[in-house]
Amino acid sequence: MLIRVCIAKIHRATVTEADLDYVGSITIDEALLEQSGIRPYQYVNITNVSNGVFWQTYVMAGERGRGDICLNGPPARHFQRGDKVIILAEGYFEPAELDGFEPVVVIVEDDRKLSTRILKHGAVDNPRVPNTRR
């Protein structure tokens, strides 16, 4: 049996563009992909913090260092420039492979910065869940 698991998260990135006329996908700055371990053409889930929309599409690498997060094609109807998003990458694991596994969390702290914090999920301070910081 395989279990569907979050393997990486880009937290609170800012949408820089929404291009309805493009073929489809999400374009993410290549440096953010590298930091998170997300790969081009991998499927991701995108949650729009600004309006609650949840979308799934594949990733395309954008130009390194520009901070681009662009929703292409149909999702451009639901994600607009300036919206905050959470991008979640998944993987499928055998239960035994999960021992000690923690997703990578890339926290985007500023609209145009890439990231100043790259953490394992257990290191994320969550005041609502006791003992989340290790």
N, C-alpha and C positions, 0 to 999 in steps of 0.2 A: 504494500500500500504506500502511496506517496501522499505527502502532506504539502499543501500550498502554503508558502511562507514568504513574508516580506524579507527581502535580502538587502534592500537599500532604500533610503529615503532622502529626497531633497526637500528640506523643510522651509516653507514660507518664501519661496522664490517669487519674484515679481514678473508678471507677464509683460514682455516688452513689445509684443506685436501679435495681432490676430489677423491671419490672411485667408479670407474665405475662398479666394480663387485658386489657392494652391491645391495640389493633388491630395494631400492629407498628411497626418502625423503631427508630432511635436518636435520642434528644433530646439536643442539644448546646447549651450556653450560646451565645447569639447573639454574644457578644463573641469567643468562641473561633472561631466560624465566620468572623467578620469578619477576625480576625487571620490565619487560615489561607487564606482565600479560598474555603473550601468553602461551597457554596450549599444552601439548603433544597431538599429533594427529590432532591439529587444522590445517586447510589449511592456507598457507601464500603465498604471492607473493614475489619473490626475484628479485631485479634489480641489475645487475652487472654494477657497476659504471665504471669498467675498459673497458668493451666492449659493453655495451648497451643491453645485453641479458636480457629478462624478462621471468621468469619461475614461475610456481605455483606447489606447492607440500605440503605435510603434514610434521609436526614437530615431531621429536623424541628428547627426553631429553638426553643430553650428561652429562658426568661427571662434577660435580660442581667444579668450580674454575679453570678449565683448559683453558677456553676461546675458546673452540672448535666451529668452524663453518665448518661443513663438508657437501658437496653436494654429495649425494649418487645416484648411478645408472645413468640414462641418462643425468641428468644435469652436471655430471662430464665432459662431452664433452664441456661444455660452461663456466664452472667456475673452475678456477685453483687456487692453493695455492698462496696467496699473493694478489688476487683480492679483491677490496673493494666492499661490497654489502650493499644494503638497503633492510631490511626485513619488509614487511608490513602485519599486520594481519587485517582481516576484520570482520565486524559483520553486521547484518541486524537489522534496527531500524524502528519503527514507527516514522513519522515526529515529533510528540510531544515529543518523548523521546530524541530528539537531543538538546533541549533547555539547554544550559549550558554545553553540553558535549564537552570534549576535549580529543583527543587521548594522550596516554603516549608516550613520545619520549625518548628512551635510546640512548645517544650519546656515542659511543665507541671511546675513545680518543687516544688509543694506541693499537698496535697490540696484546699485550698479557694481557692488563688490561681488566676488564669487563666493568666497566663504572664509570666515576666520575661524570656524570651528568644524572639525570633523571628529565625530565621536562614535564609539560603539553604543548601541542602544541603551545598555545598562548604565552608561555614564550620564545619560540625559536626566537632568534634575526635574522630577515630576512631583510637585507637592501633593497631588491627589492620590498617589500610589506610594505607600510606605516602602522604604528600602529599595528605591530604584537607582539610587546613586551608589556606585561601588568604589 
